[in-house]
Amino acid sequence: MNSPLMWSSLVLILPMLIVGTVFWLSARTRRGVFFGISVPLDFPDSPRGRSVARRYRIGVVALLVAALLAALPPFLDALPWLPVTAMTLLVAGCILFWQLARKSVAPEAVPAPLERQASLTPAQSSTGWLTLLAAALLPLAATGAYIVFHRAELPGRIPIHYAVNGLPDRWVSSAGASVFTGLGAGVAVVLLLFGSALFLRVTPVAERQRALAILLPTLAALAWIISGVFCAFTMLEIQQPLHTRYISLIAAGQLVLIFAILLWMLRRLITGLGRKAYDSTPDAAWFAGGLFYFNRADAAVIVPKRLGWGWTFNFARPAAWTYLLMVLVFIAVLVTLVNLGS
C-alpha cells in the first residue's frame, strides 16, 4: 500500500461522505416539508414520521458504508473502476430510498401557505464578494507570467492529467502553448463561478438576502481554492521532478477544503430554518419526485430545493434554461480546448 494510493483513496472518500451527509439530512429540510412534501408541522415527529425517516436513513448509511469500502486502497489498486461505480450506485440508491420514503409520506400531504415574504428584486450589496471572486484570477495570471519569463528553464515535458491513482497519464511539451493548459482551465472555472455569481445577483431569487449571504461567499471561497490548486499543480510540475505523493496531497487538500466549505454552507442553510415553516412553493409544481420545479406563476428563477439543501431552478423561467445552456456550452468549449492543447 503506497502513499499516493492512500491519498487517492481519500480524494474519493470525501465526495462520498458529502453525498451521504446531504442525503442523510435531506429528510427534513425545514418545518412542514418532509421528504419534499408539505405535511402537518407535527407529522415528522410522530411515530409514523420517525419510522419513515429511520428506514430511509438506515438505507442511506448502508449504501454509504458499501461505497466507502469500495474506495479503500486495496480495492482501488485491484479494481480502479470500482469506486466510480460505487459512487454512481450510492447516488442512485439514495434517490431511490428518497422516492420510496416520499411515497410513504404522500398520504399525509396538506395544502401549504404560499405567501412569499422575501423580495425578488436584485440585490445591491454584493459588489465586495464579486470583487473578491474576480481577484482569484490574479494568482493564475501571476503563475502564467512566471512561465513566460522562465520558459527556457522548464523541463522538456510536463504532465497535464493524472489517473485515479495519482500517476500522470498525459504529457505535453513545455515549448508549446499546452504548458498553459492547467492555468487556462483554472481561469475558465473561476470565470464560470464569477458568471454564476453575477447571475445570482441580477436574477429573481426566492429568499434573496439569505441566498446571497450563503452562496456568494461559497463561490468566492471555491474560486480561490481552485485558483490555488491549479497554480500549485503548475508550479510543482515545472519546478521539480514529478512526485505523485505531492500531486495526491494537493488533490486531497483541495477536497478537504471544499468539504469544509460545504459543511459551513450546510450549517448556514440549516441555521434559521427551524422557525420558518414550508418554502412558499406548491407541491403540485414539483415533478420527478420533488427533483424538478416548474411553475409559470412563480416569478422566481431560483427557489429552495425539496431534495437536499440550497436552491434549484424554476424550469418554467427562460432565464434558467439560458443559464444552463451557457454553462453547457462553456464546459464543451473548455473540454475541446484542453483536448486540442494535449
N, C-alpha and C positions, 0 to 999 in steps of 0.2 A: 504493500500500500504506500504510494508515494505522495508527497506533499501536494503537487499540482492536482492530483485526483481528488484529494480531500477538499481542497478549495473549490474545485468544480462541483463537488457534491453539495457544498454549502450554497453555491450560486443557484443550484436547482432547488434546494430545500426551502430557501427563503420565499420564493414566489408561491410554493405550495402552502406554506404557513399563512401567507397573506390571503390566498383563496379560501383556505379552511376557516380562518378567523372571520372573514367577511360573511361567509355563508352561515357560520355558527351563530353570528349575531343578527342575521337578517330576519329571523322570525318576527321580531318586534322592532320596527324602525322608529315608531312613535306611538303615542297613546291613540287607541282607536283603530290602528292599522295593524292587522295580524296576518302574516303571510300574504301581504298585498291586498287584503280585503278589509273594508270598513266594517267593524264589528262593535257591539256594545263595549263601553270602556272597561267593564269588569270581566269580560269573557276571557281574555288571555290569562287571568289569574284564577279562573275557575278550574275545578278538577279536570274537566274535559279539555280546556285550553292548555293546561300544563301537560296533559298526556300527549296531545298532538305535538307540542314543542319538544317534549322529551324524546319521542320516537324519531322526529326529524334530526335532532342533534346527535343522537346515537349513530344514525346513518352517516352523517357528515364526518363524525370523528372516526368511524370505521374506514371510510374512504380515504381520509387524510392519513391515517396510520399506514395503510397499504401503499399510498403514494410515496410517503417518506421512506419507507423501507426500500422501494424501488430505486430511490435516489442515492442510497448508501454506496460507498466506493466499490465494494465487491461486485454489486450488480452493474454499476456504471462502467467498470472495467470489462466485464464479460459481455454485457448487453447494453451498449451505449444508447440504443434506441428506446430502451425500456422507460427511462424517466419521462421522456416526452409523451409516450403512450400513457403513462400513469397520470400525468398532468391532465391530458385530454379526458381520460376516464373520470378523474376527480371532478372536473368542472361539469361534465355531462351528468355524472351521478348526483352531484349536489343539486343541479337544476331539476333532475327527476324527483328527488326527495322533496324539493320545494313544491313542485306541482302536485305531488300526492298529498302533502300537508294542506296545500291551498284547497284541494278538492274536499278534504275533511272539514275545513273551516267554512266553506261556501254556504252551507245551510244557515249559518249564523249571521249572514250579511245584513246590514241595515243601511238606510239612506244616511249619508253623512253631510254635515254642513259644508257648503261650497264657497262661502264668503272668503275672499282673499284680501287680507289687510295690507300686505306688503306692496309697495309701489313698483310698477313695471317700467317706470321712466328711467332713462340712462343715468348712471351714477357719475358724479363729477369729482370724486375724491380718490381716484386710483392712479393718478399720474406717478406718484412715487414708486409704486410697485412695477408699473410699466417701465420706468427708467431703470430700476434695478434689474429687471429681466433683460432688457436690451443690453445692459452693461456686461452680461455674461458672454457677449461676443468678444470682449476685449482680450481675455486670455487666449482665445483661439487665434485672434489676429496677431497677438504678440508671438505666439508659437510659430505661426506661418512666417512672420518676418525673420525669426531666428533661422528657420530652414533656408530662406532665401539668401541670407548673408553668410551661412555656413555650409552651403551645398557642397563645396569641394571637400569638406571633412566627413561627409556622410559615407557609411558603408555602401558597397555596391548594390546590395539587395536588402529590402526591408519587408517584414511581414505586414499584411493589412487585414488578415482574417484568421480566426482561431477556432479549432474544433472544440467540442464539449469538454474534452479532457485537458484543455489549456494549451495544446500544441498548435503551432502555426500550420495552416493548410493552404495559404495563398500568399505569394510573394510578388513584389514588383521592383523594378529598377528605380534606384534613387535619382537617376538622371532625368526622369520624365516628370510629367505633371501628376502621375499617380502617387507620388510621395505625399501629396496633399489630400489624398482620398479620405483619410480619417478625420482630418480637420474640416474638410468640406462637409462630411456627414454630420459633424458636431454643429457646424454653422446652420445646416438645414434643420436639425432638430430644435435648436434654440429659436430659429425663426418661426418654426411651427408652433412652439409654445407661446411665442410673442403674439402670433396671429390669433391663437386661441384666447389669449388674454384680451386682445382688442375686441374680439367677437363677444366675449362676456360683457365687456364694458358698454357696448352700443346696442346689444340686442335685449328684448324684454325677457327678464328672468324672474320667476317666482321667488319670493323671499330674497329679493335682490341684495340688500345690505349684508345679510348673513352669508349668502352665497359668495359674494365678492370678498368678504373678510376671511373666508376659508380658502377659496380657490386661487386667488391672486398670489398670496404668499406661498402656496404649494407650488404653483407654476414657476415662480421666481426661484425657489429653492431647487427644484428639479433642473431648471436651466443651468444653474451654477454647478450642480453635481455633474451633469452631463458634459458641460464645458471642461471642468477639471479633469474628468476621466479621459476624454479624448486628448487633451493636452498631455496628460501623464503617459498614456499609451504611446503617443507620438514621440515624446522625448525619450522614453525608455527604449524604443525601437532604434532611434538614430544615435543614441549616446553610448550604448554598450551592447555586447553580445546578448542576444535574447535569452532570458531566463524565465522558463514557464512558471516558476514559483511566483515571480513578481507579477506576471500577467494575471494569474489566477487570483493573487492577493488584491490587485486593483479591482478586478471584476467583483470579487466577494465584498470588498469595501463599498463599492457602488451599491450593491444590493442591500447591504446593511443600512446605509444612509437612506436609501429610498424606502426601505421597510420602516425606518424610524419616522420619516416624513409622513408616510401613510398612516402610521399609528397616531401621530399628532393630529392629522386631519380627521381620522376616525373619532378621536376623543372630542375634537371640536364639533363634529357633526352630532355626536350623542349629547353633548352638553346643551342643556336648554330645551331639549325635545320632550323631556318628561312632563313639562307643563302644557305643551301645545298638542291638542288633540286633532287627529285627522290631517290631511295635507291639501285640502282645497281642490282636489281633483275627483271627478266622479268615477266610480268603479267601472261603469259601462264604457268608459273611454280607454280602458286598459285591455290590451289584447295579448295573445300568446301567453296566457297565464300570468299576466302582470308584468311582462317584459317590455312591452312597447305601448306608448301613449299616443293616441290620435284623437284630437278634439279641435274641430274647426272653430268652436265657440270660445276657445281659450286663446287670449292674446299672447300668452307667454310662449316663447320658443323653447325655454329650458324650465323644467319642473322637477320637483323632488322625485326620486326613484321610489318604486314599490319593492323591487328586489335589490337589496343592498342599501348602501348609504351614499348620499350625494345627490346628483342631479342627472337627468336624462333629457332627451329631446322630445318635443311635441311634434311628431312626424306629420301633423296636418299643416304645419307652417312651412312655406317655401324656404325661409332662411335656414331651417335645419338641414334640408336637403342640399342647399347651396354650400353650406359649410362642409358637410360630409363629402360632397363631390370634390371640393377644393382639396381636402385632406387626402383623398384617394389619389387625385392627380399629382399632388405634391410627393406622396410616397412613391408612386410609379416613376416619376422623373428622377427621384433620388436613387432608387434601385437601379435604374437604367444607367445613370451616370457612374455609379460605383462599379457596375459590371463592365462598362466601357473602359473605366480607368484601370481595371485589372487585366 
